[in-house]
Structure formats: structure tokens, C-alpha cells
């Protein structure tokens, strides 16, 4: 799953083709939780805004509960 930093902020990129600096995450909640603690911001070379975090938490909440 690709996350991309654009001029509009950090977003999930379901196509994997959006322009911007990207980072890839497994589709496991544990990977997302770790990424949101700081490694994603480091990989994207940016600070995550509250709006970015809310969007990514929404995507994470939609992942299957059984996948971990």
C-alpha cells in the first residue's frame, strides 16, 4: 500500500501512481501503527499534520481486523 506526500498533504494512494514522494506499507495494522509513530514521517521527509494523521487512521481502520 502506497502513501504519498503531495502539495495537498499526505494521502493513501490506491493506484500507486500519484506524483509525489511515496512510501510503501504492508496492509497490516501493526505496520501502520508503527509507521504513524514516526517512521512514515521520516520516510516522506515531512511532519504529519493532524489532518494527515486523521486520514491515515481512517484508512488503517478499514483494514481487516484479522490481518496482522
N, C-alpha and C positions, 0 to 999 in steps of 0.2 A: 504494500500500500504506500503510495507516494504522497508526501506532504510537501507543499511548495510555498516559498516566500515570494510574494509579488508586491507591487506597489500598494495593493489594497489590503495587504496583511498576509497572515499565514493561513493556508487552507488545505483541506484534503483534495487531492487531485485524482479522481476516479479514472480519468483517461490516461494519466501518466505522461501527458504531452503538453501541459501548460508551461508557458515560459516562466522562468524564474529559477532561483536556487532551490534544489529539491533534496529531500532525504527520504529514505525508504524505511518502513517499519513492517514487522510481521503483523499478521492480523490477530495477534493475541493481546488480551487486555494487559497482561504483565509487561509486555514490551511498551505499550502505550503509556502505562503508569510510570515506567522508568524514564521514558522519553520526556514526559511532561515535567519531570523533576529537574530537568536541566540539560540533558544530552541533546534534545531536539533543538533547543535554542542555540547551543554550541554548534551543532551541525549546520544550521541555517545561518549562522553568524548574525543573529539578531536577538533582541529581547522579545518574548511573547507578551503581547498586550492581554488585558483581561478579556477582550473580545475574541482574540485568537484562542485563548485557553477555553473559553466557553464553547466555541465552535468545535474544537478538537475533543473536548469532553463529550459533546453531543455525538460525534462520530464514534468515539470509544464506547459510549453507552449502547450503541446499536450493534456492536459486535456480539456474536453468540456467547452466551454465558458459559457454555461448555468448552470453549476454546481457550486453553491456557497452557 
